[in-house]
Amino acid sequence: MEIKIRNRSHIMQAVALLLFLSLVWAYAQLEWGLPNTVKRNVMQARGTIYAADGSVLARSVNGKRTYPQGHLAGQVLGMMGDTEGLEGLEAAYNRTLEVGEDVKLTVDPRTQASAEAALAEGVKAHKGEYGSVIVMETLTGRILAAASYPEFNPNNWRSYSAETRRNRPFLDVYEPGSTVKGLVVAAAMNDSLITPDTLYNTPMQRHVGGRWGSVIHDAVDHPATLNTKYVLRYSSNVGMSHIVEKFPATDMRNYLLNYGFGQDVQLPVLSTATGRLQNIRKWDDLVRVTSSFGQGMSSTTLQLAAAYNTLANDGLYISPRLVEGATPGERREVLKPATARKTRDMLEAVIEEGISHSAGLKGYALAGKTGTSQVVVGRTYSKDLYDSVFAGFFPADAPRVTVAVMVHGAKLDYHGSMLAAPIYKKIAAGLFSDWAAAPAASTP
């Protein structure tokens, strides 16, 4: 009997030891790395990322993070490592997602797909290196599309380089070039320095900045006298030099700050680049002029879209939004509504009278401005490396959407009117179709 009791005691001790060791093992795995079965359970609890229409962009299935839409908004979503988000929304909202809470984006899948397709087609056709697009809802600041090219599919993220995974519309910084002309003209009109009909002497080149200044040039042939409207139509640097001649440097720079340049974008949690405005101490006559056509300053595609959205939104700046329910960003009045509307009229004429073939749609009112900026390599501007840029909105008389486009390093037809503007046009055509918006009847 004693032997049986002793044997049972040994068995119970062994069972207790095994249970104890199992607990120790489980704890150790929680601390230093989950086994596959536990990983699966944790991954299944991770929240889902939805698009604005409720379609699933990222979810966990059988212990694996999957992205059902493939490369759609891939750089925005980022990707998962073994246990946590590594880049993009997966990283920025990791704490929210890992406790099982869902995240819903403002991104519209149809608009995102249209922007990605138009961007990819344009970059490839012109032998560019990369590009980005932002599509914003004018009245709300909701980001309907944030496209990057080359494309990135987070389902097999290890196959892509860090450069390809880059969320370019939020992170790439470049000189926005002549797109800034529309914004500076609006600011000068807002301070009653000029009107749409003010006339300027506009030879093809002009020396600015005094003895130590520089000669600025125009690229497009134009009459020797231009009014403000046609300074934008012909994208005249010389004309802009006259427009800002009496614009106090501090005032002009403050307008650019209020448009969002040189400042952080108030987009909670997400990583965005800031861009740069030169320090006010450096704003001599030459810097004031070059800044008026977007040279010597820098921005992201997101910042450029938000700035142009101010024109579209009757002079009210609204911080972009990407996640539904996130803390609202800034709202500030930059321009009088009447000023914004006059500027929209002039930017509509830029397309209708200047680049209707590349940026216009017959029967629809579109507005915007091109930019073609040389890229700084080392400390000098390259003679063969350019950024092609366009920013605009539509319908011009009552904008619903603002679009900004950038393509870097195109080898063929790199001018903004030849490359970025047609991308804008294709995105606009897709949205007008989605809205079932009929073209205006043509006049006989």
N, C-alpha and C positions, 0 to 999 in steps of 0.2 A: 504493500500500500504506500509506504514511504517513497519507494522508487517511482511509482506512478505520479504521485504528487510532485516529486522533484522534477520529473520529466515535463509535466504540464507547466511547472513554473519556468523551466528553461524555454519552453515553447512560447509562453506569454512574453518572456523577456525579449526573445528574438523578434516576435511580432512588434512589440513596443519599439525596439531599436530600429526596425525597418520603417515603421511609421515616422519615427523621429528623423531618420536619415532622409526620408522622402520630403519632409517639411523643410529640412535644411537645404536639400537640392532645389526645391521649388523657389525658396527664398534667394538662393544664390543665382538662379537663372533670372529671376526678376531684377536682381541688382546688376548682373554682368552680361545678360544676353538671353533673350527669350528663346525657348525651343520652338520648333515649327508649329506645334499644336497651339501654344499660347499666343504666338505671333498671329495666327489665324484668327483667334478670338478677338484680340485687340484690334486687328485690322478691320474686322467686320464691324466693330463699334465706331470706327472713324467716320466722321460726317461726310455727307455727299455735297458736291459742288454742282449747283444748278445754273442754267442759263435763265434769262429773263422770261422765256416762254415755258419754263418748267422742265425742259429737256436736260438730261443728265450729262454733265461734262466730266465728272470724276466721281468714282465710287469704289467701294471695296467688295470684292466677290471671292469667296473661298480663300481668304487670307491674302489676296493680291489686289493691289491698287490698279484699277483699270480706267481707261479714258475712252469711253464709247464713241466719241466723235473723231478719234484719231488726231490729226494735226490741227483741228479747229481750235483756235485760241491757245495753241500749245505753249507758247512762251509766256502767256498770261498765267496759265495754270501752274507751270513749273512741274515739279515731279517729287516723288517720294523716294527716300532711301529705305533701309530695312525697317526703321521704326519711326521716322519723322520726316517732315517735309524739308526738302533741300533748297528749292528755288521757287520763285513765283508765289502764287497764292497758297500753294501747299506749305511753303515755309512761313509766309507772312501771317497766315491764319492757322498755323500748326496747333496752337493751344486750343483754339475753338474747335477745330476738327477732331483732335485726338480725344476729346471728351464726348464725342458723338453728336455735336451740334452741326447742323447743315449751314452752308453759305450759298446765298443766291446772288448772282451777278446781274448787272444791268445789261450785259452783252446780249444782243439779239443774234441768234445763230445765222439767220438769213443774211443780215447785214455783214456779219463777220465773214461769212463764206464769200460774199460778193467782194468785200474789200480784199480778202486774201487772194482771190482769183485775179482781180484786176491788177493788184500789185505784182503778183508773180508773173503775169503775162508781160507787164511793162518792163520789169527788171530783166527778164530773160531776153525779150526782143531787142533791148538796147544794150545788152551785155554789161549790165550793172553788177555791182558786188553785193549790195543789200539794200533794203528799203523798209519804210514803215508808213502806216496810215492810222489816223484817229478819226472816228466818226462820232460826233457828240450831238445829243438832243439839245436843241437851242435853249428852250425855256427851263430845263431842269439840270443841265450839265451831265446827264447820264451818258456814260460811254457805251455806245451801241456796238462799236467795233474798235479793236486795238490789234492791228495786223502787223506781222513781221515777215520778212523774207530774207533768207531761205526759210522754208517751213520746218517745223519741229514736231515730232510725234512722241509725246512723253511715255507711251506704252513701251518703247524700247530706247529710253533716253541715253543709255550708255553708248549708243551708236553715234551720238552727235557730239560735236565740239562745243566748248563753252561759248564760242562766238555765235554758233547757230542757236543755242538755247537762250540767247540774250533777248530780253523784252525790249526791243529797240525803240518803240514809240515813247517809252517811259525813260529810257536810259541813254540813248545816243544823243550827243550834244554836237551841234553844228551851227554855222552861220546861216540865218534864215534868209539873207539876201533881200531882194526887192519886195518880198511879201510885206516887209516892215513899212514900205512906203504908204500903203493904205492906212495903217495905224497912225503914222506920224501926220499925214494929211488931216485925218480926223481930229487929232489933238490940236493941231494949229488952227483948224476951223473952230474948234470948241473954245479956244481962247481969243477968237475974233481977230486973229492975225491975218487970215486969208479968207477968201470965199471960193466957190467952185469956178468963178469966172475971172479971178485975179490973173493978170497977164505977167509973163516973165520973158526976159531975153534969154534964149536957149540955143547958143551955138553948140556944136558937137563936143566941145571940151571947154574947161574953165579951170583956172588956177584958184585954189582956195587955201586959206590958212596962212596968209601973209608970206613973209620972206622964207620961212622954213616949212612952208606948206607943200602942197602937191597938186598935180594936174589930174582932174577927174574927167572921165570920158563917158559918152553915151554910146550904146551899142546899136541902136535902131535909128535909121535916118528919120528926121522929122523936120517940121518947119522951124524957122529961126525964132518964132515967138509962139509960146504955148500958154494956155490957161491951165488952172489946177487940174481940171478934168483930163486934159490931154497930157499933162505931165505923167499921170497914172497910165493913161492909154498907151503912151510911148515908153513908159518906164524910164523917164529921163532923170539921170543922176544930177545933171546940171540944173534941171528944174527944181529938184529937191534941195539943192544947195541954196537957191533963192528962197524957197519956202521956209527953211529953218534959220535964215540969216538973222532974223530978229526974234527968234525963239530963245528965251533965256535957257542956258544949259541946264540949270537945276530944274526948271519947269518941264522941259522936254524929257529929261531923264526920269522925273517923277511919273510922267505919263507912262513911260515904258515899264517902270516898276508896277504901276497900277494895272497894266495889262497882264502882269504876271511874270515878266522877264526878270532874270537875276534874283528870283525868289524861289523858295521851296513851294511845290504844288501841295495844297492842303488836301492830300489824299491819304486818309488814315491808314497806318500800318504798312502800306506798300512802299517799296523802294522806288524813288524817282530821282533823276538828276536835276540840278538847279540851273545850269547855264550861267552866263556871265554878262554883266554890264560893267563897263570900265568905271573905276572910281571917279567921283565927281571932280577930284583934283586934276585929273587928266583930260577933262572935257574942254579942250581948246576948240578953236573954230573948225579945225580939220576933223577932230573926233565927232563933233556935233554933226557935221555933214555926212561923214561915213556911216555914223549910226543911223542916219535918216534913211539909208538904203541897206541897212542890215549887215554892215561890215564892221568887224572889230567887236561884235557882240555875239552871243551864242544862245541857243535855246534847244529844247527837245520838241519833237512833234506834238507831244501832249501840251506843252506850253503854248506853242503856236496855235493849236486848235482852240485853246481856252481864250487866247488873246483875240482871235478873229470871231469867236463866239460873242465877245463883248460888242462888236459891231452888229452882229446878227440880232442880239438881244436888247436892242435899243439903248446901248451904252452901259448895260449892267454886267459886270464881271461876276461869274459864278464858278466856284471851284468845281473841277470835274468830279464825277462820282462813278465808282466801279462796282461797289457792293451795296445791295439794297439794305436799308436800315442802318447804314453806317452814319456816324456823326456828321451832320452837314458841315460843309466847309464855308469859305468866305463868300459873301455877297457884298459888292460895293459898286457905287455909281462912278463910272469913269468918264462918261460922256453924256451930254444932254441927249435925250431921245431924238430931237430934231437933227442934231449933228450926225448921229449914227445913221439916220435915214438918208441924209444927203450923201454920206460916204457910200452907203449901199448902192445908191443910184449910180454913182461914178464907177463903182466896181462892177456893176452890171454892164455899164458901157464898155469897160475894159474887155469883157468877153464878147458882147454883141458886135462891137465895132472893131475889135482887134484880133481876137483869137477864137472866133465862133467856130471855126473848123475843127479846132482841137479841144475846146472846153465847152462849147455850146450845144444845146439840144433844141432843135426847131420846135417852137411852140411852148417852151418852158423858160422861165426867168431864172438864170443862174448868175452868180456874182463871185468875183474872186480876183486874186493877183498871183502872178508867177514870180519865181525867183530862181536865179542861177548863180550860185556862189562858188568861187574858187576855194579849194581846200588848202588850209595851211599845212605845209610839210616842213618840219623843222621850224625855221623862223620866217619863212617866206611863203607867198602864195604860189601854189603849183600852177603851171601853164597847161597841164593836161589832166588834172583831176578835179572834178566838179560835183557839187550836190545840186540836184534838180528838185525844186520845191514848188508847191502850190498850196494856197489856203483860200477857202471860199465857203459859200453857204447857199442854200436854196430852200424854197422859192425866194427870189431876191426881195420881193415886196413884203413878204411875211415869212421869214425863215423858220423852218422846222429842224434843219440839220446843218451842222458845221463840219467841214472836212479839211484835214491837213494831210499832205502827202510829201514824203521825201524819198529820193532814190540817190544812192551814193555810187560814184565811180563808173557811170555809164560810158561805154566806149563809142556808142553811136548816138547821134542826135541827143545830146545831154541837156539841151536848154529846157528850162521849166515848161515852156509852151509846147515843146515837142514830146515830153516824157511825163512829167508830173501832172500836167493839165489833162491829158487824155485818161489818166487813171481816175482822176476826180470825175470826169465826164461819165465813165463807165459805172462808177459807184452811184452817181446821181441817176443814171438811167435805170439801174436796178431798183432804187428806192421809189422813184416815180411809178414804176411798174407795180411794186408792192402796194403802194398807196392807191392804185387804180386811178391815178390822176390823169385826166385827159388833157392833151395839148390845147393851148389857146388857139382859137380859130385865126387863121392868117387873114390879114387885110388884103382886099383886092387891089 
